[in-house]
Every structure is written in C-alpha cells, then in structure tokens.
Amino acid sequence: MDIQKRQKLIQYGKKMVENNLTFSTGGNLSIRIDDRSFLITPSGMAYESLKERDLVVMTSEGEILKGDRKPSSEWHMHGAIYNARPEIKVLIHTHSPYVSVVSSLGEELPPISYLIASAGTRIVPFARYETFGTKELGEAAVEAMGDCKAVMLANHGLIAGGDTLAQAFSLAQEIEFCAFMYVTALSTGKKINFIPDDKMDEVIEKFKGYGQ
C-alpha cells in the first residue's frame, strides 16, 4: 500500500505540471497515512525526476518518520489542515495561473460558476498572506478554509483536499477554470452576473450525490 501511495503522488505531481496547475518544482502533494502522519513530496525536486524513495513520511510536528530528503517547505500547512480536518485524506497545493491572479486581489472567489460548489461551499475562501513554508501560513489556511475543501492563499496559489488525489486534482482544475472565468469577466469592465446563494445551495446538495 505504501508503494502505491508513493506512485500516486509522483503521478499526480507530473499531472500538475502537464495540466498547467504548477511549473518547475512548485507546489506539493501529500496523502494522510494515519491520524499522526502523512506522506509528502520533497522540497525543490522536479516531479519528473522523483522516485518513490524521495518521498517523506512525517508528522504534523515536523518529525521525519521515513525518508532521507527534506520534505516540502509547506509541510506545516499540510499538517495543520490534516489536524483540523480529519475527513480530508489528501492535499494538493498548486500555483495555477488564474487562481494565482485572483489570490492577489485580496478577496474570495465568488460564485461565477456552479463548479465552485465542488468545493462544498458557495465561494472559494481567501487566506491572508503569510510567508511560504511557515507555521503562520498553515494557521492562515486552516482559519480561512473553514468547512470548504479548498482555500486560496494570498498572492500564492491554492490548496485543495479530498478523499483521493483524483478528487483533489479535479477540484483544483475546476477552481482554476472558475478563476479564469472571473478574471476574464473582470477584464470586460461589465457587471458580473453571480449565481444567487439559494441556487448555489441547490448545486452543493446535488454534488453530494454526483458521480458513480
């Protein structure tokens, strides 16, 4: 099972780059192991060069349980979210272009598309700016995230969670598309027609039973 989790992390790290959700060595991914530990990608290594042995098993307190590499600098954020949200099993942190633009506006991503409901909320929340790789960024992410499955990080990117990497990856893609819609709509200078709260609530309910 451990080798499968390692292979999945590497697979989805490559998919992040291939799908323009990050570039170079940016972003990071993790999978919860148990209530105490998680598996995370290493710091500053290109996804296409990763081997299973490069991934790190650690605790949210920073103790390395298995692995010789330095873990991603964002391990604080992953650990903080896993501690606060026991139902989340995986996390993907992206540096996708349009989300990164919206994250510089200092505001949440509003209901420009019904796809935002994939995050379980009417909007995608916004976390205040904190320096990358710090405990403070993890605290800001948890505080802003609330019950949502994702949160934008000010002037930075997105972190999305779910039951599986496929689910979290799909959510990150959907939010990036919504951010594209929002930035493009803003550029027209015209009034944006946002989806009413009651209609978003309907979609949130429908998404609970969506899929196979």
C-alpha positions in Angstrom: 0.0 0.0 0.0 2.8 2.4 0.8 4.4 2.0 -2.6 1.1 2.6 -4.3 0.6 5.9 -2.4 4.1 7.0 -3.4 3.5 6.1 -7.0 0.2 8.1 -6.9 1.9 11.2 -5.5 4.5 11.1 -8.2 1.9 10.5 -10.9 -0.2 13.5 -9.8 2.8 15.7 -9.4 3.6 15.1 -13.0 -0.1 15.7 -13.9 0.0 19.1 -12.1 2.8 20.3 -14.4 1.3 18.7 -17.5 -2.0 20.5 -16.8 -0.5 23.9 -16.1 -1.5 23.8 -12.4 2.1 24.5 -11.5 5.5 24.7 -13.1 9.1 23.7 -12.3 9.3 22.4 -8.8 6.4 24.5 -7.5 3.5 23.2 -5.4 3.3 20.0 -3.4 1.2 17.0 -2.6 0.5 14.7 0.3 -1.5 11.7 1.4 -2.6 11.1 5.0 -1.1 7.8 6.4 -3.0 7.8 9.8 -4.1 10.3 12.5 -0.5 11.1 13.2 1.4 11.1 10.0 1.4 11.8 6.2 3.4 11.2 3.1 4.6 14.3 1.3 6.7 15.3 -1.7 10.2 16.5 -1.1 11.4 20.1 -1.3 12.8 21.6 -4.5 12.8 18.5 -6.7 11.3 18.3 -10.2 8.3 15.9 -10.3 9.6 14.1 -13.4 12.7 13.1 -11.6 11.0 11.8 -8.4 11.5 8.3 -7.3 9.4 6.5 -4.6 12.3 6.7 -2.2 12.4 10.5 -2.4 9.0 11.0 -0.7 8.9 11.6 3.0 6.7 10.3 5.8 6.4 12.7 8.7 4.2 14.1 11.5 2.5 17.4 11.7 5.0 18.4 14.3 7.8 18.0 11.8 9.3 14.7 12.9 10.6 12.7 9.9 9.5 9.0 10.3 10.8 7.7 7.0 12.9 9.2 4.2 16.2 10.9 3.6 15.0 14.0 1.7 13.9 17.3 3.1 10.1 17.4 3.0 8.3 20.2 1.1 8.6 23.5 2.8 4.8 23.6 3.1 4.7 20.6 5.4 3.4 23.0 8.2 0.3 23.8 6.1 -0.4 20.1 5.2 0.0 19.1 8.8 -2.2 21.9 10.1 -5.0 21.0 7.7 -4.9 17.3 8.4 -5.1 18.1 12.1 -8.1 20.4 11.7 -9.9 18.4 9.1 -9.8 14.6 9.8 -12.1 13.9 6.9 -9.5 15.1 4.4 -7.3 12.3 3.1 -5.1 14.1 0.5 -3.9 17.6 -0.3 -2.7 19.2 -3.5 -1.1 22.7 -3.4 -1.0 24.4 -6.8 0.5 27.5 -8.4 -2.0 27.7 -11.3 -2.1 31.0 -13.3 -5.6 32.3 -12.8 -6.0 31.3 -9.2 -2.7 33.0 -8.5 -4.0 36.2 -10.2 -7.3 36.1 -8.2 -5.3 35.4 -5.0 -3.6 38.8 -5.5 -6.9 40.6 -5.4 -7.3 40.1 -1.7 -10.8 38.6 -1.9 -12.6 35.3 -2.1 -13.5 33.7 -5.5 -17.2 34.5 -5.9 -19.9 32.2 -7.4 -19.2 32.9 -11.0 -19.8 29.2 -11.9 -21.8 26.4 -10.3 -18.5 24.4 -10.4 -17.4 26.3 -7.3 -19.9 24.2 -5.4 -17.5 21.3 -6.0 -15.6 22.7 -3.0 -18.6 22.2 -0.8 -19.3 26.0 -0.4 -20.7 28.9 -2.3 -17.3 30.6 -2.7 -13.7 29.7 -2.5 -12.3 31.4 0.6 -9.2 33.5 0.8 -6.4 33.2 3.4 -4.3 36.2 4.4 -0.8 36.5 3.2 1.9 34.7 5.2 5.4 33.7 4.1 5.7 30.4 2.4 6.9 27.4 4.4 5.9 28.9 7.8 3.6 27.8 10.6 1.7 31.0 10.2 0.7 30.2 6.6 -0.7 26.9 7.8 -2.7 28.7 10.5 -4.0 31.2 8.0 -5.0 28.4 5.6 -6.9 26.5 8.3 -8.6 29.6 9.6 -9.9 30.7 6.2 -10.7 27.2 4.9 -13.4 26.5 7.4 -15.6 23.7 6.0 -14.5 24.3 2.4 -12.4 21.7 0.6 -10.1 24.3 -0.8 -8.6 27.7 0.0 -6.8 30.4 -2.0 -3.5 31.6 -0.4 -3.0 35.3 -0.8 -0.5 36.2 -3.7 0.4 32.5 -3.8 -2.0 29.8 -5.1 -4.4 27.2 -3.9 -4.5 24.1 -1.7 -7.3 21.6 -2.3 -8.2 18.4 -0.4 -10.4 15.4 -0.8 -10.8 11.7 -0.4 -8.5 10.8 -3.3 -5.8 12.5 -5.3 -8.1 12.3 -8.4 -10.8 14.1 -6.5 -8.5 16.9 -5.2 -6.9 17.2 -8.6 -10.2 17.6 -10.3 -11.2 20.2 -7.7 -8.0 22.2 -8.3 -8.8 22.1 -12.1 -12.4 23.3 -11.6 -11.3 26.1 -9.4 -8.7 27.2 -11.9 -11.4 27.3 -14.6 -13.6 29.4 -12.3 -10.7 31.7 -11.7 -10.2 32.0 -15.5 -13.9 32.9 -15.9 -13.7 35.5 -13.1 -10.5 37.2 -14.4 -11.9 37.3 -18.0 -15.2 38.7 -16.8 -13.5 41.4 -14.8 -11.5 42.4 -17.8 -14.7 43.3 -19.7 -15.5 46.0 -17.2 -19.1 44.9 -17.3 -21.3 43.9 -14.3 -20.8 40.2 -13.5 -23.9 38.0 -13.0 -23.1 35.9 -10.0 -25.1 32.9 -9.1 -27.6 33.5 -6.2 -26.9 31.9 -2.8 -30.1 29.7 -3.0 -29.1 28.3 -6.4 -25.5 27.6 -5.2 -27.0 25.8 -2.2 -29.0 23.6 -4.6 -25.9 22.7 -6.5 -24.0 21.9 -3.3 -26.7 19.4 -2.5 -26.8 17.9 -6.0 -23.0 17.5 -5.9 -23.3 15.3 -2.8 -24.8 12.6 -4.9 -23.0 13.3 -8.1 -20.9 10.7 -10.0 -20.7 6.9 -9.6 
